[in-house]
Amino acid sequence: MPLHRGHEKPDERPLSVNPFYGEANPAAEMTEAPPKHRLADSPLTPTTAYQLVHDELMLDGNSRLNLATFVTTWMEPQAGVLMGECRDKNMIDKDEYPRTAELERRCVAMLADLWNAPDPSAAVGCSTTGSSEACMLAGMALKRRWAQRNADRYPSRDARPNLVMGVNVQVCWEKFCNFWEVEARQVPMDKDRFHLDPQAAAELCDENTIGVVGILGSTFDGSYEPIADLCAALDALQERTGLDVPVHVDGASGGMVAPFLDEDLVWDFRLPRVASINTSGHKYGLVYPGVGWALWRDKESLPEELVFRVNYLGGDMPTFALNFSRPGAQVVAQYYSFLRLGREGYRMVQQSTRDVATGLAGRVEALGDFKLLTRGDELPVFAFTTAPEVTSYDVFDVSRRLREHGWLVPAYTFPPNREDLSVLRVVCRNGFSADLAELFVEDLARLLPELRRQPHPLTRDKAAATGFHH
């Protein structure tokens, strides 16, 4: 979550209250409008409080036109009703809400089957608040397993654990390494390779490596990392050196795309070296924000000492989480989506989304001003930059101008070794239809004549141009 400071310069102006909003005494509510940065002395009527908040939120962007986010922005009304019915249920209180806990257990079993666990009944897993928490839990399990194997020399000065990953990882992995004092060893990008190289990853491993992270769907460009090749490189490393390094697959997005559209792609528990997998239910799992999943191939992959059991809510509840209380609504919505769609339904939804992405990428390329880095044929996501001959504007100008039409398209630079490359990225999700894609490309084409007439790129502060960062 972002950090916020208190209001630095007190704003004494109260919120403006329309006299129509008042119920019992409109005049009093108008003269006694609530302050912005401290609690009011007296309450408001519910209608007035609702209208004040509602009006301010109108200034937010339209989530359906937000092509930066991977997060689900549309669900069926029935799912919303179910979520409303469950928002007061505490997910952690499994003894009081046993059916909600049972739906969570079924979701874990379904994912274990979907990801080809050798014995789905032996796989263990849990829901989380999202993939970031799931990645933290997976990293903790990797570190604890490594510490158990090296108990004779850890902790010591010469046994600092490290985690190997591509420089393109989502920021949650950098957070994990920072919070849990693990050295992050990152494989840099190189020329037109924008994610991890298996052999380079293996070469960074040593006796202090707790694991290697493979990304099934990079947030930078939507490409899959070659998980099978990564496991093969680590197999060869073990043959040469005896080092047995596990792999965690960050399938935040691809974990809910590849099983349905890329069935022949081997990336999951079919690979013996894959110890754990996470995904975001609230991304291509098709659920509103607030749910992720972490699974381990068997109980040996998740050290028992990390699991806590508490009885003060009633019953004996094994839990593995960074937080405690959270609503059960998103877990129920995930089960609804699994039940509603099944494999074929998910395949149809994800195929439609990929078709929109590849079709839109082709239309963008046909405009002539842009060069595609990816085409949306893995994740339904594509990245593009300006063509070499375009000198009058850059991707930050495009992003800024698209925002004027309501489209939120992030522009950003790539990580070290390719910081020279600035791109735009379009994330296609369920609900971003072919009709909306047509409107998007029409607005983009309409901007180009004016952008071409610029003397030079106009965006000076690149960081502030979109407010977007990874």
VOPAGU-2260 file (C-alpha; in pm, 1 decimal, decimal comma):
REM VOPAGU-2260
SITE   aa  ch    i         X         Y         Z
SITE  MET   A    0       0,0       0,0       0,0
SITE  PRO   A    1     123,4     356,1     -67,8
SITE  LEU   A    2     238,7     561,4     227,8
SITE  HIS   A    3      65,0     890,2     296,8
SITE  ARG   A    4     169,1    1179,1     517,1
SITE  GLY   A    5     -61,5    1398,4     716,0
SITE  HIS   A    6    -166,1    1720,8     548,8
SITE  GLU   A    7     146,7    1937,6     562,9
SITE  LYS   A    8     -21,6    2275,3     517,2
SITE  PRO   A    9    -355,2    2285,3     698,9
SITE  ASP   A   10    -644,3    2353,3     464,3
SITE  GLU   A   11    -909,8    2523,4     673,5
SITE  ARG   A   12   -1167,1    2521,1     395,0
SITE  PRO   A   13   -1446,2    2274,6     476,7
SITE  LEU   A   14   -1603,7    2039,7     229,5
SITE  SER   A   15   -1875,0    2209,2      27,7
SITE  VAL   A   16   -2222,2    2073,4      97,2
SITE  ASN   A   17   -2505,5    2132,3    -147,9
SITE  PRO   A   18   -2823,3    2238,6      40,7
SITE  PHE   A   19   -3013,1    1968,4    -147,7
SITE  TYR   A   20   -2806,9    1704,2      30,9
SITE  GLY   A   21   -2931,3    1793,2     378,4
SITE  GLU   A   22   -3220,8    1589,7     513,8
SITE  ALA   A   23   -3329,2    1707,7     855,7
SITE  ASN   A   24   -3180,8    2058,4     856,7
SITE  PRO   A   25   -3021,3    2158,7     523,0
SITE  ALA   A   26   -2925,1    2504,5     641,8
SITE  ALA   A   27   -2742,5    2371,5     946,1
SITE  GLU   A   28   -2553,7    2116,2     739,4
SITE  MET   A   29   -2450,1    2387,2     495,2
SITE  THR   A   30   -2316,4    2615,1     768,2
SITE  GLU   A   31   -2158,1    2328,3     960,1
SITE  ALA   A   32   -1984,7    2160,9     668,6
SITE  PRO   A   33   -1727,9    1901,1     778,8
SITE  PRO   A   34   -1353,7    1974,0     771,7
SITE  LYS   A   35   -1126,1    1785,5     532,6
SITE  HIS   A   36    -835,8    1683,6     754,1
SITE  ARG   A   37    -977,0    1632,3    1100,8
SITE  LEU   A   38   -1282,7    1460,9    1239,4
SITE  ALA   A   39   -1591,9    1680,0    1255,6
SITE  ASP   A   40   -1745,9    1753,0    1593,1
SITE  SER   A   41   -2084,5    1611,7    1495,6
SITE  PRO   A   42   -2218,3    1349,1    1254,5
SITE  LEU   A   43   -2378,9    1392,2     912,6
SITE  THR   A   44   -2680,2    1214,4     779,4
SITE  PRO   A   45   -2590,9     901,2     578,7
SITE  THR   A   46   -2725,1    1052,3     255,9
SITE  THR   A   47   -2511,5    1362,9     292,0
SITE  ALA   A   48   -2198,5    1166,6     379,5
SITE  TYR   A   49   -2255,7     934,6      84,2
SITE  GLN   A   50   -2307,0    1218,9    -161,3
SITE  LEU   A   51   -1993,3    1402,6     -48,2
SITE  VAL   A   52   -1776,5    1094,2     -98,2
SITE  HIS   A   53   -1952,9     998,4    -421,0
SITE  ASP   A   54   -1898,5    1342,6    -574,2
SITE  GLU   A   55   -1527,5    1350,2    -492,6
SITE  LEU   A   56   -1472,9    1003,8    -640,0
SITE  MET   A   57   -1614,1    1121,1    -973,2
SITE  LEU   A   58   -1273,7    1279,6   -1035,6
SITE  ASP   A   59   -1107,1     936,4   -1047,1
SITE  GLY   A   60   -1029,7     790,3   -1387,4
SITE  ASN   A   61   -1261,2     539,3   -1553,1
SITE  SER   A   62   -1124,8     197,8   -1453,6
SITE  ARG   A   63   -1249,6      35,9   -1775,8
SITE  LEU   A   64   -1027,4     274,4   -1974,8
SITE  ASN   A   65    -724,1     209,8   -1754,4
SITE  LEU   A   66    -486,7      17,9   -1980,8
SITE  ALA   A   67    -207,9      30,6   -1721,3
SITE  THR   A   68    -361,3    -202,5   -1465,6
SITE  PHE   A   69    -366,4    -581,1   -1478,8
SITE  VAL   A   70    -641,9    -584,8   -1217,2
SITE  THR   A   71    -995,8    -696,7   -1299,9
SITE  THR   A   72   -1233,4    -404,1   -1355,1
SITE  TRP   A   73   -1554,8    -589,9   -1443,5
SITE  MET   A   74   -1746,6    -882,6   -1298,2
SITE  GLU   A   75   -2099,1   -1007,1   -1344,0
SITE  PRO   A   76   -2365,0    -851,6   -1116,3
SITE  GLN   A   77   -2422,1   -1189,7    -948,6
SITE  ALA   A   78   -2060,0   -1191,2    -832,7
SITE  GLY   A   79   -2109,0    -844,8    -686,6
SITE  VAL   A   80   -2413,9    -963,9    -495,3
SITE  LEU   A   81   -2219,8   -1257,3    -350,2
SITE  MET   A   82   -1935,0   -1027,5    -249,7
SITE  GLY   A   83   -2179,7    -795,1     -79,1
SITE  GLU   A   84   -2323,8   -1086,9     114,3
SITE  CYS   A   85   -1976,5   -1191,8     236,3
SITE  ARG   A   86   -1797,5    -864,3     300,3
SITE  ASP   A   87   -1864,0    -889,3     675,1
SITE  LYS   A   88   -1714,8   -1239,4     703,8
SITE  ASN   A   89   -1359,8   -1253,9     837,1
SITE  MET   A   90   -1164,2   -1495,5     619,3
SITE  ILE   A   91    -935,4   -1593,1     905,8
SITE  ASP   A   92   -1225,9   -1707,3    1124,9
SITE  LYS   A   93   -1261,1   -2049,2     967,6
SITE  ASP   A   94   -1445,5   -2201,9    1261,2
SITE  GLU   A   95   -1721,1   -1940,0    1252,8
SITE  TYR   A   96   -1745,2   -1937,4     870,5
SITE  PRO   A   97   -1673,4   -2299,0     776,6
SITE  ARG   A   98   -1837,0   -2284,9     433,9
SITE  THR   A   99   -1626,7   -1985,7     329,4
SITE  ALA   A  100   -1320,7   -2181,7     444,7
SITE  GLU   A  101   -1440,7   -2480,7     243,8
SITE  LEU   A  102   -1469,6   -2269,8     -72,3
SITE  GLU   A  103   -1111,8   -2151,1     -15,9
SITE  ARG   A  104    -997,9   -2513,7      18,5
SITE  ARG   A  105   -1175,9   -2605,7    -304,3
SITE  CYS   A  106   -1008,2   -2319,1    -489,9
SITE  VAL   A  107    -666,7   -2442,2    -374,2
SITE  ALA   A  108    -753,6   -2794,0    -492,6
SITE  MET   A  109    -870,6   -2661,6    -829,7
SITE  LEU   A  110    -548,9   -2465,5    -878,3
SITE  ALA   A  111    -335,2   -2765,2    -779,7
SITE  ASP   A  112    -513,7   -2966,6   -1048,2
SITE  LEU   A  113    -491,8   -2682,2   -1301,6
SITE  TRP   A  114    -116,0   -2648,2   -1241,8
SITE  ASN   A  115     -56,0   -3022,4   -1271,7
SITE  ALA   A  116      57,6   -3100,2    -918,3
SITE  PRO   A  117     183,1   -3463,3    -916,0
SITE  ASP   A  118     -61,8   -3536,7    -634,8
SITE  PRO   A  119    -319,5   -3256,1    -606,9
SITE  SER   A  120    -432,0   -3388,6    -269,9
SITE  ALA   A  121     -77,3   -3347,3    -136,0
SITE  ALA   A  122     -32,5   -2989,2    -258,1
SITE  VAL   A  123     -75,5   -2717,6       2,9
SITE  GLY   A  124    -183,2   -2361,1     -51,8
SITE  CYS   A  125    -369,5   -2058,4      72,9
SITE  SER   A  126    -543,5   -1745,3     -41,2
SITE  THR   A  127    -371,1   -1410,8       6,9
SITE  THR   A  128    -454,1   -1045,1     -42,2
SITE  GLY   A  129    -282,3   -1058,4    -381,5
SITE  SER   A  130      29,4   -1180,7    -556,9
SITE  SER   A  131     256,7    -952,4    -358,8
SITE  GLU   A  132     169,9   -1128,1     -33,9
SITE  ALA   A  133     181,4   -1464,6    -211,8
SITE  CYS   A  134     534,6   -1388,0    -335,0
SITE  MET   A  135     642,8   -1286,8      15,6
SITE  LEU   A  136     512,9   -1617,6     152,6
SITE  ALA   A  137     684,6   -1815,2    -122,5
SITE  GLY   A  138    1009,6   -1629,7     -60,1
SITE  MET   A  139     984,8   -1696,6     313,7
SITE  ALA   A  140     942,3   -2068,7     246,1
SITE  LEU   A  141    1244,6   -2070,6      13,7
SITE  LYS   A  142    1458,1   -1890,5     270,6
SITE  ARG   A  143    1351,4   -2114,8     558,7
SITE  ARG   A  144    1416,9   -2433,0     357,1
SITE  TRP   A  145    1761,8   -2300,1     269,1
SITE  ALA   A  146    1829,6   -2212,7     634,3
SITE  GLN   A  147    1730,3   -2563,0     743,2
SITE  ARG   A  148    1968,0   -2717,1     489,1
SITE  ASN   A  149    2247,2   -2486,7     606,1
SITE  ALA   A  150    2179,8   -2487,9     979,4
SITE  ASP   A  151    2545,2   -2565,8    1051,2
SITE  ARG   A  152    2664,0   -2232,9     908,2
SITE  TYR   A  153    2364,6   -1996,9     909,1
SITE  PRO   A  154    2342,2   -1735,7    1037,2
SITE  SER   A  155    2701,3   -1634,6     981,6
SITE  ARG   A  156    2883,7   -1362,1     797,4
SITE  ASP   A  157    2971,9   -1584,2     500,0
SITE  ALA   A  158    2621,7   -1729,9     460,2
SITE  ARG   A  159    2404,8   -1444,3     342,6
SITE  PRO   A  160    2111,8   -1589,1     146,4
SITE  ASN   A  161    2049,0   -1468,0    -208,3
SITE  LEU   A  162    1762,2   -1493,2    -454,9
SITE  VAL   A  163    1820,0   -1498,2    -831,4
SITE  MET   A  164    1570,9   -1328,3   -1064,9
SITE  GLY   A  165    1548,2   -1118,8   -1378,1
SITE  VAL   A  166    1573,1    -742,5   -1349,4
SITE  ASN   A  167    1219,3    -732,2   -1488,6
SITE  VAL   A  168    1056,5    -874,9   -1174,9
SITE  GLN   A  169     764,3    -696,2   -1013,7
SITE  VAL   A  170     867,2    -470,5    -727,1
SITE  CYS   A  171     728,3    -712,8    -465,5
SITE  TRP   A  172    1040,5    -929,6    -511,7
SITE  GLU   A  173    1265,9    -634,4    -437,4
SITE  LYS   A  174    1052,3    -570,3    -130,6
SITE  PHE   A  175    1093,1    -930,4     -19,8
SITE  CYS   A  176    1470,7    -914,7     -48,4
SITE  ASN   A  177    1478,4    -585,1     140,0
SITE  PHE   A  178    1237,8    -684,9     417,6
SITE  TRP   A  179    1380,6   -1034,5     473,8
SITE  GLU   A  180    1748,9    -943,2     428,4
SITE  VAL   A  181    1812,6   -1149,9     117,7
SITE  GLU   A  182    2059,3   -1043,6    -149,0
SITE  ALA   A  183    1882,3    -982,6    -480,7
SITE  ARG   A  184    2088,8   -1116,0    -771,1
SITE  GLN   A  185    1931,7    -987,3   -1090,0
SITE  VAL   A  186    1995,6   -1099,5   -1445,9
SITE  PRO   A  187    2010,0    -781,5   -1657,3
SITE  MET   A  188    1829,5    -724,1   -1984,4
SITE  ASP   A  189    2043,9    -749,7   -2295,1
SITE  LYS   A  190    1963,7    -602,2   -2636,6
SITE  ASP   A  191    1624,9    -745,5   -2739,8
SITE  ARG   A  192    1603,7    -990,5   -2448,1
SITE  PHE   A  193    1380,2    -822,8   -2194,4
SITE  HIS   A  194    1363,6   -1095,2   -1929,1
SITE  LEU   A  195    1570,2   -1359,0   -1753,5
SITE  ASP   A  196    1825,5   -1572,2   -1941,1
SITE  PRO   A  197    1829,9   -1927,7   -1797,6
SITE  GLN   A  198    2202,6   -1983,7   -1829,2
SITE  ALA   A  199    2287,0   -1643,8   -1683,3
SITE  ALA   A  200    2054,4   -1717,7   -1390,9
SITE  ALA   A  201    2224,7   -2051,1   -1323,0
SITE  GLU   A  202    2565,6   -1883,0   -1325,9
SITE  LEU   A  203    2454,9   -1647,1   -1046,8
SITE  CYS   A  204    2362,7   -1937,2    -816,5
SITE  ASP   A  205    2587,2   -2061,1    -536,1
SITE  GLU   A  206    2554,3   -2244,3    -205,4
SITE  ASN   A  207    2370,4   -1943,0     -57,7
SITE  THR   A  208    2101,1   -1925,9    -326,3
SITE  ILE   A  209    1759,3   -1991,6    -175,5
SITE  GLY   A  210    1591,3   -2017,6    -515,2
SITE  VAL   A  211    1536,6   -1870,0    -860,2
SITE  VAL   A  212    1222,0   -1678,0    -956,5
SITE  GLY   A  213    1077,2   -1728,0   -1303,5
SITE  ILE   A  214     808,5   -1488,8   -1426,0
SITE  LEU   A  215     521,8   -1624,0   -1631,4
SITE  GLY   A  216     425,6   -1293,8   -1782,3
SITE  SER   A  217     655,9    -995,5   -1732,4
SITE  THR   A  218     487,6    -673,6   -1626,0
SITE  PHE   A  219     723,8    -480,0   -1853,0
SITE  ASP   A  220     617,4    -633,8   -2183,7
SITE  GLY   A  221     385,0    -931,1   -2122,0
SITE  SER   A  222     635,8   -1197,3   -2229,4
SITE  TYR   A  223     670,7   -1539,3   -2067,3
SITE  GLU   A  224    1006,1   -1635,8   -1921,6
SITE  PRO   A  225    1130,7   -1981,5   -2035,2
SITE  ILE   A  226    1059,8   -2174,3   -1713,7
SITE  ALA   A  227    1139,9   -2517,9   -1859,3
SITE  ASP   A  228    1474,8   -2392,9   -1992,3
SITE  LEU   A  229    1547,1   -2236,5   -1653,6
SITE  CYS   A  230    1482,5   -2568,9   -1479,2
SITE  ALA   A  231    1702,3   -2747,8   -1733,1
SITE  ALA   A  232    1987,2   -2502,4   -1667,4
SITE  LEU   A  233    1952,8   -2564,4   -1293,5
SITE  ASP   A  234    1942,9   -2940,7   -1352,0
SITE  ALA   A  235    2274,1   -2910,7   -1534,9
SITE  LEU   A  236    2410,4   -2696,1   -1252,1
SITE  GLN   A  237    2321,3   -2966,2   -1000,8
SITE  GLU   A  238    2493,3   -3232,0   -1211,3
SITE  ARG   A  239    2811,8   -3022,6   -1219,1
SITE  THR   A  240    2817,9   -2888,0    -865,7
SITE  GLY   A  241    2563,4   -3072,3    -654,2
SITE  LEU   A  242    2370,4   -2749,3    -587,5
SITE  ASP   A  243    1997,7   -2819,7    -574,6
SITE  VAL   A  244    1824,1   -2485,0    -634,0
SITE  PRO   A  245    1442,3   -2472,5    -631,1
SITE  VAL   A  246    1233,2   -2254,9    -862,6
SITE  HIS   A  247     936,3   -2040,5    -773,9
SITE  VAL   A  248     708,8   -1940,6   -1062,3
SITE  ASP   A  249     553,7   -1597,5   -1028,5
SITE  GLY   A  250     242,6   -1661,1   -1234,4
SITE  ALA   A  251      66,6   -1343,8   -1117,0
SITE  SER   A  252     -89,9   -1309,7   -1461,1
SITE  GLY   A  253      23,5   -1602,7   -1675,5
SITE  GLY   A  254     -76,4   -1860,6   -1417,5
SITE  MET   A  255    -436,4   -1797,5   -1517,9
SITE  VAL   A  256    -370,4   -1763,5   -1891,2
SITE  ALA   A  257    -122,3   -2035,1   -1994,6
SITE  PRO   A  258    -324,0   -2334,0   -1859,1
SITE  PHE   A  259    -610,7   -2243,3   -2091,6
SITE  LEU   A  260    -437,6   -2103,0   -2401,8
SITE  ASP   A  261     -90,2   -2261,1   -2395,8
SITE  GLU   A  262    -159,8   -2614,9   -2277,4
SITE  ASP   A  263     156,9   -2755,4   -2436,4
SITE  LEU   A  264     378,7   -2505,2   -2256,5
SITE  VAL   A  265     550,2   -2680,4   -1963,9
SITE  TRP   A  266     603,3   -2430,4   -1684,0
SITE  ASP   A  267     421,8   -2562,6   -1377,1
SITE  PHE   A  268     444,3   -2852,7   -1128,9
SITE  ARG   A  269     516,1   -3090,7   -1417,0
SITE  LEU   A  270     870,9   -2964,1   -1371,8
SITE  PRO   A  271    1008,6   -3133,9   -1056,7
SITE  ARG   A  272    1225,0   -2832,6    -974,6
SITE  VAL   A  273     921,1   -2602,4    -941,8
SITE  ALA   A  274     853,6   -2587,5    -567,4
SITE  SER   A  275     584,1   -2319,9    -558,8
SITE  ILE   A  276     361,4   -2104,5    -777,3
SITE  ASN   A  277     158,0   -1791,2    -713,2
SITE  THR   A  278    -110,5   -1613,5    -908,5
SITE  SER   A  279    -338,9   -1313,7    -872,6
SITE  GLY   A  280    -702,8   -1408,4    -859,9
SITE  HIS   A  281    -775,5   -1041,4    -913,8
SITE  LYS   A  282    -589,8   -1025,5   -1245,1
SITE  TYR   A  283    -661,3   -1288,5   -1509,9
SITE  GLY   A  284    -832,5   -1493,7   -1240,3
SITE  LEU   A  285   -1119,8   -1252,3   -1318,8
SITE  VAL   A  286   -1199,2   -1136,4    -962,5
SITE  TYR   A  287   -1218,7    -782,5    -825,8
SITE  PRO   A  288    -906,2    -666,2    -633,5
SITE  GLY   A  289    -810,8    -834,6    -310,5
SITE  VAL   A  290    -723,3   -1199,3    -372,6
SITE  GLY   A  291    -413,3   -1396,8    -466,3
SITE  TRP   A  292    -304,9   -1760,0    -430,2
SITE  ALA   A  293      15,2   -1934,8    -323,8
SITE  LEU   A  294      62,2   -2310,2    -374,8
SITE  TRP   A  295     343,9   -2550,1    -287,4
SITE  ARG   A  296     381,9   -2884,6    -464,1
SITE  ASP   A  297     380,9   -3078,3    -132,6
SITE  LYS   A  298     406,5   -3020,0     242,2
SITE  GLU   A  299     784,8   -3068,6     232,2
SITE  SER   A  300     810,8   -2751,5      21,6
SITE  LEU   A  301     644,4   -2541,9     294,2
SITE  PRO   A  302     828,9   -2571,4     628,5
SITE  GLU   A  303     585,0   -2658,2     904,1
SITE  GLU   A  304     746,1   -2408,0    1141,7
SITE  LEU   A  305     611,3   -2121,1     927,5
SITE  VAL   A  306     252,4   -2232,4     985,0
SITE  PHE   A  307      76,0   -2086,2    1288,3
SITE  ARG   A  308    -217,1   -2234,6    1472,0
SITE  VAL   A  309    -449,3   -2026,0    1684,8
SITE  ASN   A  310    -756,2   -2121,4    1882,8
SITE  TYR   A  311    -884,3   -1792,5    2020,7
SITE  LEU   A  312   -1141,2   -1758,0    1741,1
SITE  GLY   A  313   -1261,3   -2111,1    1803,9
SITE  GLY   A  314   -1125,5   -2430,4    1649,9
SITE  ASP   A  315    -768,0   -2503,3    1546,6
SITE  MET   A  316    -675,6   -2301,0    1239,5
SITE  PRO   A  317    -344,9   -2348,5    1058,6
SITE  THR   A  318    -259,5   -2018,5     890,1
SITE  PHE   A  319      25,3   -1892,2     675,3
SITE  ALA   A  320     -16,5   -1523,4     603,5
SITE  LEU   A  321     141,8   -1185,0     664,6
SITE  ASN   A  322    -185,6   -1030,1     773,6
SITE  PHE   A  323    -468,4   -1171,5     981,4
SITE  SER   A  324    -819,1   -1038,0     929,8
SITE  ARG   A  325    -955,4    -980,3     580,2
SITE  PRO   A  326   -1294,0   -1022,9     414,3
SITE  GLY   A  327   -1401,6   -1352,5     261,5
SITE  ALA   A  328   -1577,9   -1178,9     -27,6
SITE  GLN   A  329   -1295,5   -1209,3    -281,2
SITE  VAL   A  330   -1238,5   -1578,6    -208,5
SITE  VAL   A  331   -1610,2   -1641,7    -257,8
SITE  ALA   A  332   -1595,1   -1445,5    -584,1
SITE  GLN   A  333   -1300,9   -1660,9    -698,5
SITE  TYR   A  334   -1497,6   -1977,0    -633,0
SITE  TYR   A  335   -1793,6   -1823,9    -817,0
SITE  SER   A  336   -1573,6   -1757,2   -1121,8
SITE  PHE   A  337   -1428,6   -2109,8   -1116,1
SITE  LEU   A  338   -1778,0   -2257,6   -1084,6
SITE  ARG   A  339   -1931,6   -2021,5   -1339,5
SITE  LEU   A  340   -1673,7   -2060,9   -1616,1
SITE  GLY   A  341   -1498,6   -2395,0   -1580,8
SITE  ARG   A  342   -1202,4   -2469,1   -1806,3
SITE  GLU   A  343   -1385,1   -2399,8   -2129,8
SITE  GLY   A  344   -1529,2   -2072,3   -2004,4
SITE  TYR   A  345   -1188,5   -1949,6   -1892,8
SITE  ARG   A  346   -1042,6   -2058,0   -2225,6
SITE  MET   A  347   -1304,6   -1858,5   -2415,8
SITE  VAL   A  348   -1258,8   -1545,9   -2202,1
SITE  GLN   A  349    -879,0   -1552,4   -2219,7
SITE  GLN   A  350    -877,6   -1629,2   -2593,1
SITE  SER   A  351   -1109,8   -1337,4   -2657,7
SITE  THR   A  352    -881,2   -1111,2   -2455,4
SITE  ARG   A  353    -572,6   -1233,4   -2641,1
SITE  ASP   A  354    -748,7   -1180,1   -2975,2
SITE  VAL   A  355    -823,2    -820,5   -2876,5
SITE  ALA   A  356    -458,8    -768,4   -2774,1
SITE  THR   A  357    -303,4    -913,6   -3088,7
SITE  GLY   A  358    -553,3    -735,4   -3310,9
SITE  LEU   A  359    -494,3    -401,1   -3140,7
SITE  ALA   A  360    -116,1    -447,3   -3153,4
SITE  GLY   A  361    -140,7    -500,6   -3528,3
SITE  ARG   A  362    -350,5    -185,8   -3568,4
SITE  VAL   A  363    -100,5      19,1   -3367,1
SITE  GLU   A  364     187,9    -112,6   -3576,7
SITE  ALA   A  365       0,0     -29,2   -3896,5
SITE  LEU   A  366      -9,7     339,3   -3798,9
SITE  GLY   A  367     357,5     349,4   -3899,5
SITE  ASP   A  368     487,0     560,8   -3610,6
SITE  PHE   A  369     547,1     277,6   -3366,1
SITE  LYS   A  370     760,6     -32,4   -3321,3
SITE  LEU   A  371     619,2    -330,5   -3130,4
SITE  LEU   A  372     829,5    -505,1   -2867,5
SITE  THR   A  373     564,5    -770,1   -2801,0
SITE  ARG   A  374     237,9    -855,8   -2974,4
SITE  GLY   A  375       5,9    -977,0   -2700,9
SITE  ASP   A  376      37,8   -1341,7   -2802,9
SITE  GLU   A  377     151,7   -1456,6   -2457,0
SITE  LEU   A  378      -6,7   -1240,5   -2190,8
SITE  PRO   A  379    -279,5   -1028,8   -2355,5
SITE  VAL   A  380     -36,8    -738,6   -2313,6
SITE  PHE   A  381     186,0    -560,5   -2561,3
SITE  ALA   A  382     454,9    -295,1   -2537,4
SITE  PHE   A  383     558,8     -54,6   -2811,0
SITE  THR   A  384     785,4     243,3   -2861,8
SITE  THR   A  385     820,5     514,1   -3123,1
SITE  ALA   A  386     985,0     418,2   -3451,1
SITE  PRO   A  387    1349,2     530,5   -3496,9
SITE  GLU   A  388    1253,4     795,3   -3753,3
SITE  VAL   A  389    1006,4     962,8   -3513,1
SITE  THR   A  390    1183,8    1259,0   -3351,7
SITE  SER   A  391     908,6    1515,3   -3293,1
SITE  TYR   A  392     749,1    1334,2   -2998,2
SITE  ASP   A  393     813,8    1045,4   -2760,6
SITE  VAL   A  394     610,6     786,6   -2569,3
SITE  PHE   A  395     560,1    1026,7   -2277,2
SITE  ASP   A  396     394,4    1277,8   -2508,9
SITE  VAL   A  397     165,7    1003,2   -2639,3
SITE  SER   A  398      69,8     893,4   -2288,6
SITE  ARG   A  399      -3,3    1250,0   -2182,9
SITE  ARG   A  400    -220,4    1320,5   -2485,8
SITE  LEU   A  401    -411,6     992,5   -2457,2
SITE  ARG   A  402    -499,0    1085,5   -2099,6
SITE  GLU   A  403    -686,3    1386,0   -2238,9
SITE  HIS   A  404    -921,3    1137,0   -2406,0
SITE  GLY   A  405    -964,7     930,9   -2086,9
SITE  TRP   A  406    -715,1     655,1   -2177,6
SITE  LEU   A  407    -461,8     566,6   -1907,3
SITE  VAL   A  408    -162,5     417,4   -2088,6
SITE  PRO   A  409     165,3     403,4   -1894,6
SITE  ALA   A  410     491,9     525,7   -2042,2
SITE  TYR   A  411     812,5     423,4   -1867,8
SITE  THR   A  412    1177,8     341,7   -1915,8
SITE  PHE   A  413    1314,3     -11,8   -1894,4
SITE  PRO   A  414    1553,1    -122,5   -1615,2
SITE  PRO   A  415    1936,2     -97,9   -1617,1
SITE  ASN   A  416    2111,1    -212,4   -1933,8
SITE  ARG   A  417    1810,3     -92,4   -2136,5
SITE  GLU   A  418    1735,5     239,5   -1972,4
SITE  ASP   A  419    1766,5     386,8   -2320,7
SITE  LEU   A  420    1434,6     222,8   -2409,7
SITE  SER   A  421    1108,3     401,2   -2325,3
SITE  VAL   A  422     781,6     228,3   -2404,7
SITE  LEU   A  423     405,2     237,6   -2381,6
SITE  ARG   A  424     223,0     -72,1   -2258,6
SITE  VAL   A  425    -136,7    -176,4   -2318,4
SITE  VAL   A  426    -296,2    -436,1   -2088,8
SITE  CYS   A  427    -606,0    -598,9   -2234,5
SITE  ARG   A  428    -846,6    -746,4   -1980,1
SITE  ASN   A  429   -1188,2    -902,1   -1986,7
SITE  GLY   A  430   -1425,4    -609,2   -2040,6
SITE  PHE   A  431   -1186,0    -427,4   -2274,6
SITE  SER   A  432   -1377,5    -524,7   -2587,1
SITE  ALA   A  433   -1291,6    -510,7   -2955,5
SITE  ASP   A  434   -1521,0    -205,6   -2978,3
SITE  LEU   A  435   -1324,9     -22,5   -2706,4
SITE  ALA   A  436   -1000,4    -123,9   -2878,0
SITE  GLU   A  437   -1132,7      30,7   -3199,4
SITE  LEU   A  438   -1210,7     354,9   -3016,3
SITE  PHE   A  439    -862,2     352,0   -2863,3
SITE  VAL   A  440    -679,2     318,6   -3193,5
SITE  GLU   A  441    -901,1     585,9   -3349,8
SITE  ASP   A  442    -811,0     829,1   -3069,9
SITE  LEU   A  443    -442,5     740,5   -3104,4
SITE  ALA   A  444    -451,4     796,6   -3481,8
SITE  ARG   A  445    -632,5    1127,7   -3432,2
SITE  LEU   A  446    -348,2    1253,9   -3211,2
SITE  LEU   A  447     -65,0    1171,4   -3449,9
SITE  PRO   A  448     -88,3    1465,5   -3696,3
SITE  GLU   A  449     -57,2    1716,4   -3412,3
SITE  LEU   A  450     221,6    1518,8   -3244,1
SITE  ARG   A  451     413,7    1501,9   -3573,3
SITE  ARG   A  452     403,0    1882,0   -3597,9
SITE  GLN   A  453     581,0    1928,3   -3265,2
SITE  PRO   A  454     935,5    2067,3   -3294,8
SITE  HIS   A  455    1060,1    1813,4   -3039,8
SITE  PRO   A  456     931,3    1598,1   -2752,4
SITE  LEU   A  457     757,5    1825,8   -2502,6
SITE  THR   A  458     750,0    1618,3   -2186,3
SITE  ARG   A  459    1032,1    1738,4   -1964,4
SITE  ASP   A  460     951,5    1554,9   -1641,2
SITE  LYS   A  461     924,0    1193,4   -1755,7
SITE  ALA   A  462     847,1    1060,6   -1408,5
SITE  ALA   A  463     553,3    1296,8   -1365,5
SITE  ALA   A  464     423,1    1245,9   -1716,9
SITE  THR   A  465     205,8     951,0   -1623,0
SITE  GLY   A  466     253,3     903,5   -1251,7
SITE  PHE   A  467     326,1     538,8   -1336,0
SITE  HIS   A  468     609,8     323,3   -1210,8
SITE  HIS   A  469     672,7     -47,0   -1156,9
